[in-house]
Amino acid sequence: MSQPLIDTVPERGSLEELPLPVLLLRLYRRRTSGTLSVSREGGEKRIVLRDGVPVMAESNLPSESLGVMLMDAGRITRDDYARVVEAVRTRRCKEGAALLGLGLVAPRDLYEALKQQVRRRLLDCLGWPRGNFALEVGAGPVEDATAFRCDPIPLVQEAIAIHWSPATLRAQLGAKLDAYAIATPRTEALVSRLFRDSDVDAFVAGLGGDASLAMQLDALHAPTALAAVWVLDALGALAYRDRPATDAAEDGTGTPDRPEIEIFVRDAGAAAEPRIEAPQPAARGSAKSRAAADAKLEALRKEILALHESLGERDHYQLLGVARGANAAAVRRAYVSAAKRFHPDALARLGLLELRDVAETVFSRIAEAHETLADPERRRDYDRAQEGAEDLDVARVVQAEALFRKAEILLRAGNFGGALEFLRPAVAMWPNECAYQSALGWALYKKAPPDQKSAREHLERAVAIDRDDAVAHFRLSVVLRALGEKDAAAAALARAKQLDPKVRS
């Protein structure tokens, strides 16, 4: 009885006949790349999609400009905004570049503001009850557009929770309300990407039970939970029975036990393709060992499904799990590791035949990423294409901030060597940010073995950029003390304590 969202999408249509939340999820399921234009009563928006994921949204509504949004939030004054407008006019640049040039926002603030701007534009038009749309498949973003991936699953959930009434949502589900919902292999991967609360968890826990979908919805109170159910249904992550679980159980159907399995990998060398061998027959193990093997297989199943769902949000570097500055050897190692886990033949040998189509999609993208990044010329073209679609200054800030945020996670975990892989390119892209220089200097000092001289250079640059940054002064004092410069270290520490009395000695 499962009837997932129909995938056909017309090139043009009315939002009354095909609501934008439905349309956006259809495009996501089809992994469509292109430009979706929506309009109503003088308002126009252009949504750029890559593999079905919104990466940019343009709007002609003055209320959704970056400067107005920051002014409304109290981040800049009206006079500041007037300066931005003048800079945009005279320099012929985007508002983001003007805000940076006037020193009204820091890179981190601009990054967050641009993300929120895209999300705000999308959430607004997802609630339009009337209007028209036009789809141009294959069209890329305009040259000065800034791309931000926005996961359509929680985005649509939030929009529905805001704009749709419970009655509208139930009308969308139609005859399924009388059926009994059960989970599918995709359910858990999609649920992990939704906004979750106790209502959503209760709904998922009740799947496959004796309550009809209508009865389950009656027990939900939060709008986000009702929206979550609609999203799961729309993406085909729910299946349906005509009878309760107790009646279905009388059929005597069940899931056959899986044999115990393990992955055996033999790496034939850097130049050889990865190969996965089927395990040799093993002696019958205990129930405990069989349970462990089943758990390992189920974890792999969930991993491949989650990766498939997020393909549209990942660039080549993210697919392979390498930094933008990774060398050819690191790219190759990442590809070999991915192939051992996700190659369709490997999964088929493990008994996951139902995932073959999913695995082929995933692995073809991984192979494409490897072929591009392993070739220096193709890699340069790819990097230029990624950056060339964006306003230069803003693009560098965005990319640098994204790298810095990854490095922060590694710094907190004590992985200083790993953090350097992200901090070095971040500083190269945007050297005039105190936080980037400070973090790079600290990572150089804390890594094994430490590079105290280089650490000092970057920390001195950090305090020169922002003389009121207590953390940078403190870190510099530590490095100077390690270099034996006691007087300079004491002065840096005194400055840090003056700026923030909580700084430790």
C-alpha positions in Angstrom: 0.0 0.0 0.0 3.0 2.3 0.1 2.6 5.2 -2.3 5.7 7.4 -2.2 5.8 10.8 -3.8 5.4 10.7 -7.6 8.6 11.8 -9.1 7.4 13.4 -12.3 8.0 17.2 -12.4 6.6 19.5 -15.1 8.7 22.3 -16.4 6.1 24.9 -15.5 3.1 24.9 -13.3 1.0 26.4 -10.6 1.8 26.3 -6.9 -1.9 25.7 -6.2 -1.8 22.4 -8.1 1.8 21.5 -7.0 2.7 23.1 -3.7 6.4 24.1 -3.4 7.2 21.7 -0.5 6.0 18.8 -2.7 7.9 20.1 -5.7 11.1 20.6 -3.7 11.0 17.0 -2.4 10.3 15.6 -5.8 13.3 17.4 -7.2 15.4 16.1 -4.3 14.3 12.5 -4.9 15.3 13.0 -8.6 18.6 14.6 -7.6 17.8 17.4 -10.1 20.3 20.1 -10.8 19.0 23.3 -12.2 17.2 26.6 -11.4 13.7 26.7 -10.0 12.0 30.1 -10.4 8.9 30.9 -8.4 6.8 34.0 -8.6 3.7 35.6 -7.1 2.2 39.1 -7.0 5.5 40.9 -8.0 7.7 38.7 -5.8 10.2 36.5 -7.6 12.8 34.0 -6.3 15.4 31.8 -8.0 16.4 28.7 -6.3 19.6 27.0 -7.5 19.7 23.2 -7.0 22.6 20.9 -7.1 21.7 17.2 -7.0 18.3 18.2 -5.6 19.7 20.3 -2.8 19.1 24.1 -2.6 22.5 25.8 -2.7 21.4 29.4 -3.4 18.3 31.5 -3.3 17.9 34.9 -4.9 15.0 37.3 -4.2 13.8 40.6 -5.5 12.1 41.4 -2.2 13.9 44.3 -0.5 13.0 42.9 2.9 15.2 39.9 2.2 18.4 41.8 1.3 21.4 41.0 3.5 21.8 44.6 4.7 18.1 44.9 5.7 18.2 41.5 7.5 21.3 42.6 9.5 19.6 45.9 10.3 16.4 44.2 11.4 18.5 42.0 13.7 20.3 45.0 15.2 23.6 43.9 13.9 24.2 47.2 11.9 22.6 50.6 12.2 20.5 52.5 9.7 23.5 54.7 9.0 25.6 51.6 8.4 23.1 50.3 6.0 23.2 53.6 4.1 27.0 53.2 3.7 26.5 49.7 2.4 24.0 50.9 -0.2 26.4 53.5 -1.4 29.3 51.1 -1.5 27.3 48.7 -3.5 26.4 51.5 -6.0 29.9 52.9 -6.4 31.9 49.6 -6.2 29.3 47.6 -8.1 29.7 44.7 -5.7 27.4 42.5 -3.7 26.3 43.6 -0.2 28.4 40.9 1.4 31.6 42.3 -0.1 30.5 45.9 0.9 29.9 44.8 4.5 33.4 43.2 4.6 35.1 46.2 3.0 33.5 48.6 5.4 34.5 46.5 8.4 30.8 46.1 9.5 31.0 42.3 9.8 33.7 39.8 10.6 34.1 36.7 8.4 32.2 34.5 10.9 29.3 37.0 11.1 29.1 37.2 7.3 29.1 33.4 7.0 26.2 33.0 9.4 24.3 35.9 7.9 24.5 34.5 4.4 23.4 31.1 5.6 20.4 32.6 7.4 19.6 34.7 4.3 19.3 31.7 2.1 17.2 29.8 4.6 14.9 32.8 5.2 14.3 33.2 1.5 13.5 29.5 1.1 11.2 29.3 4.2 9.2 32.3 3.0 8.4 31.0 -0.5 7.7 27.4 0.8 4.6 28.9 2.4 3.3 30.6 -0.8 -0.2 29.1 -1.4 -0.4 30.6 -4.8 2.0 31.5 -7.6 3.8 29.9 -10.5 7.0 28.0 -11.0 9.4 27.3 -13.9 12.1 24.7 -13.9 15.3 24.9 -16.0 17.2 21.7 -15.6 21.0 21.8 -15.8 21.3 25.6 -15.4 24.1 26.6 -13.1 24.3 29.5 -10.6 24.9 33.0 -11.8 28.5 34.1 -11.6 28.1 36.3 -8.5 25.9 33.9 -6.5 27.1 32.6 -3.2 26.2 28.9 -2.7 25.1 27.4 0.6 23.8 23.9 0.8 20.5 23.7 2.7 19.3 20.2 3.6 15.8 20.1 2.1 14.4 17.6 4.6 14.5 19.7 7.8 13.9 22.8 5.6 10.6 21.4 4.3 9.6 20.1 7.7 10.1 23.5 9.2 8.2 25.3 6.4 5.2 22.9 6.7 5.2 23.3 10.5 5.0 27.1 10.0 2.7 27.4 7.0 0.4 24.3 6.9 -2.5 23.7 9.3 -3.0 20.2 10.7 -6.1 19.9 8.5 -4.0 20.7 5.3 -1.4 18.1 6.3 -4.1 15.4 6.9 -5.7 16.2 3.6 -2.3 15.7 1.9 -2.0 12.2 3.5 -5.5 11.3 2.3 -6.5 7.6 2.4 -3.3 6.6 4.1 -4.8 7.9 7.4 -6.8 4.6 7.7 -3.8 2.4 7.1 -1.1 1.2 9.5 2.4 2.7 8.9 5.5 0.6 9.1 9.2 1.5 8.8 11.3 1.0 5.7 15.1 0.7 5.4 15.2 4.4 4.7 13.2 5.5 7.7 16.0 5.7 10.3 18.4 7.6 8.0 15.8 10.2 7.2 14.6 10.6 10.8 18.1 11.4 11.8 18.0 14.5 9.6 14.7 15.8 10.9 14.0 18.2 13.8 13.3 15.6 16.5 11.4 15.8 19.7 9.6 13.4 22.0 6.5 13.4 19.6 8.7 12.4 16.6 10.4 9.7 18.7 7.1 8.4 19.9 5.8 8.2 16.3 8.8 6.3 15.1 8.6 3.9 18.1 5.0 3.2 17.3 5.6 2.2 13.6 4.4 -1.3 12.9 2.1 -1.3 15.9 -1.7 -1.5 16.1 -2.5 2.2 15.8 -3.6 3.5 12.4 -1.8 6.5 11.0 -4.8 8.7 11.9 -4.6 7.4 15.5 -0.8 8.1 15.6 -1.3 11.7 14.4 -4.0 12.3 17.0 -1.3 11.6 19.6 1.0 14.2 18.2 0.9 17.8 19.4 3.9 19.6 18.1 3.6 21.0 14.5 7.1 19.9 13.7 6.1 16.3 14.6 3.1 16.4 12.2 5.3 17.9 9.6 7.9 15.1 10.1 5.3 12.4 9.4 4.4 14.1 6.1 8.0 14.4 5.1 8.7 10.7 5.8 5.6 9.7 3.8 6.5 12.1 0.9 10.0 10.6 0.6 8.7 7.0 0.6 10.2 6.3 4.0 6.9 4.8 5.3 5.2 1.7 4.1 1.6 0.7 4.9 -0.5 -2.3 5.9 -4.2 -2.7 5.6 -4.3 -4.5 9.0 -2.7 -4.0 12.4 0.5 -5.7 13.3 -1.2 -8.3 15.5 -3.3 -9.4 12.5 -0.3 -9.4 10.1 1.7 -11.5 12.5 -0.7 -14.3 12.1 0.5 -14.7 8.5 3.6 -16.3 9.8 5.9 -14.1 7.7 9.3 -13.1 9.1 12.8 -12.2 8.4 15.2 -15.1 7.8 18.3 -15.2 10.0 21.4 -13.8 8.3 24.6 -15.8 8.3 27.5 -14.6 10.3 29.8 -12.6 8.1 33.0 -10.5 8.2 34.8 -8.2 5.8 38.2 -9.4 4.6 40.2 -6.9 2.6 43.5 -7.4 0.7 45.1 -4.2 -0.5 47.2 -5.1 -3.6 49.2 -1.8 -3.5 48.7 1.8 -4.3 48.3 1.3 -8.1 45.8 -1.6 -7.8 42.0 -1.3 -7.4 40.6 -2.2 -4.0 39.3 -5.7 -3.8 36.9 -7.2 -1.3 36.8 -11.0 -0.8 33.9 -13.0 0.5 34.7 -14.6 3.8 35.6 -18.2 4.0 33.0 -20.5 5.7 33.5 -20.3 9.4 32.7 -22.7 12.2 29.3 -22.1 13.7 29.6 -19.4 16.4 27.6 -18.7 19.5 24.4 -16.7 19.5 26.4 -13.8 20.8 28.8 -13.8 17.9 26.0 -14.1 15.4 24.3 -11.1 17.0 27.5 -9.1 16.8 27.8 -9.9 13.1 24.2 -8.9 12.5 24.8 -5.6 14.3 27.9 -5.0 12.1 25.9 -5.6 9.0 23.0 -3.4 10.1 25.5 -0.6 10.9 26.9 -0.8 7.4 23.3 -0.8 5.9 22.5 2.4 7.9 25.8 4.1 6.8 25.3 3.5 3.1 21.7 4.7 3.3 22.6 7.8 5.2 25.4 8.6 2.7 23.0 8.1 -0.2 20.6 10.6 1.4 23.2 13.2 1.8 24.9 12.9 -1.6 23.5 16.2 -2.8 25.0 18.1 0.1 28.6 16.8 -0.4 31.3 18.1 -2.8 34.1 15.9 -4.1 36.3 16.6 -1.0 33.5 15.8 1.4 32.6 12.6 -0.4 36.1 11.3 0.0 36.5 12.8 3.5 39.7 14.8 2.7 40.7 18.4 3.2 40.9 20.7 0.2 44.7 20.8 0.6 45.0 17.0 0.6 47.8 15.6 -1.6 47.4 12.9 -4.2 48.4 10.1 -1.8 45.7 11.1 0.7 43.1 11.3 -2.0 44.1 7.8 -3.2 44.0 6.3 0.4 40.5 7.8 0.9 39.2 6.3 -2.3 40.6 2.9 -1.5 39.0 3.0 1.9 35.6 4.1 0.5 35.7 1.4 -2.2 36.3 -1.3 0.4 33.2 -0.3 2.2 30.8 0.9 -0.5 31.5 -0.9 -3.7 28.3 -2.6 -4.9 30.0 -6.0 -5.4 31.3 -5.9 -1.9 27.9 -5.2 -0.5 26.3 -7.9 -2.6 28.7 -10.5 -1.3 27.7 -9.4 2.2 24.1 -10.2 1.4 22.9 -6.6 1.0 21.5 -7.2 -2.4 18.6 -4.8 -1.9 21.1 -1.9 -1.6 22.7 -2.5 -4.9 21.0 0.4 -6.7 21.8 2.7 -3.8 25.4 1.5 -3.7 25.9 2.0 -7.4 24.7 5.6 -7.1 27.0 6.3 -4.1 30.0 4.6 -5.5 29.7 6.3 -8.9 29.9 9.6 -7.1 32.9 8.5 -5.1 34.6 7.3 -8.2 33.9 10.6 -10.0 35.3 12.5 -7.0 38.5 10.4 -7.0 39.0 10.8 -10.8 38.6 14.5 -10.5 40.8 15.1 -7.5 43.5 12.6 -8.5 44.1 14.5 -11.8 45.9 17.9 -11.0 44.4 19.7 -14.1 40.9 18.5 -13.5 41.2 19.3 -9.8 42.3 22.9 -10.6 39.3 23.3 -13.0 37.0 21.9 -10.3 38.3 24.2 -7.6 38.0 27.2 -10.0 34.5 26.2 -10.9 33.5 26.0 -7.3 34.9 29.4 -6.5 34.1 31.1 -9.8 30.4 30.7 -9.2 30.6 33.1 -6.2 31.6 36.7 -5.5 35.4 36.5 -4.9 35.7 38.1 -1.5 32.6 36.5 -0.1 33.5 33.1 -1.5 36.9 33.1 0.1 35.4 34.1 3.5 32.8 31.4 3.3 35.2 28.7 2.4 37.8 29.8 5.0 35.1 29.9 7.7 33.9 26.4 6.8 37.5 25.1 7.1 38.0 26.9 10.4 34.9 25.4 11.9 36.1 21.9 11.0 39.5 22.8 12.6 37.8 24.0 15.8 36.3 20.6 16.3 39.6 18.9 15.9 41.3 21.4 18.2 38.8 20.7 21.0 39.5 17.0 20.5 43.2 17.5 20.8 43.9 16.5 17.2 46.3 19.4 16.4 47.9 17.7 13.4 44.4 17.1 11.8 43.4 20.7 12.6 46.4 22.0 10.6 45.0 20.5 7.4 42.1 22.9 7.6 43.7 25.9 9.3 46.5 26.3 6.7 44.2 26.7 3.7 41.8 28.9 5.8 44.6 31.3 6.7 45.8 31.3 3.0 42.3 32.3 1.9 41.6 34.9 4.5 44.8 35.9 6.3 43.4 39.0 8.0 41.2 37.1 10.5 42.6 37.0 14.0 40.8 33.8 15.0 42.3 31.9 12.0 45.9 33.1 12.7 45.5 32.4 16.4 44.2 28.9 15.9 46.9 28.1 13.4 49.7 29.4 15.7 48.3 27.3 18.6 48.0 24.2 16.6 51.6 24.5 15.4 52.7 24.9 19.0 50.6 22.0 20.3 51.4 19.5 17.6 54.0 16.8 18.0 56.7 17.9 17.5 55.9 21.5 18.0 57.0 24.3 15.6 57.5 27.1 18.1 59.0 29.6 15.6 56.1 29.4 13.1 53.6 29.4 16.0 55.0 32.6 17.2 54.8 34.2 13.8 51.1 33.4 13.4 50.2 34.5 16.9 52.0 37.8 16.5 50.0 38.3 13.3 46.8 37.5 15.2 47.4 40.1 17.9 48.5 42.7 15.3 45.1 42.1 13.6 43.1 42.4 16.8 45.0 43.8 19.8 41.9 43.2 22.0 41.8 39.4 21.5 42.6 38.0 24.9 42.9 34.4 23.7 45.5 35.3 21.1 47.6 37.3 23.7 47.4 34.4 26.1 48.5 31.8 23.5 51.4 34.1 22.4 52.5 34.3 26.1 52.7 30.5 26.3 54.8 30.3 23.1 57.1 33.1 24.1 57.7 31.4 27.5 58.5 28.2 25.7 61.1 30.1 23.6 62.7 31.5 26.8 61.5 35.1 26.2 60.3 35.6 29.8 59.8 39.4 29.7 57.8 39.3 26.4 55.8 36.4 27.7 54.9 38.3 30.9 53.8 41.3 28.9 51.6 39.2 26.6 50.0 37.5 29.6 49.4 40.8 31.4 47.7 42.1 28.3 45.5 39.0 28.1 44.5 39.3 31.8 43.8 43.0 31.3 41.4 42.1 28.4 39.9 39.1 30.3 40.5 38.6 34.0 39.4 35.0 33.7 42.5 34.1 31.6 44.5 31.5 33.5 48.2 32.1 34.3 
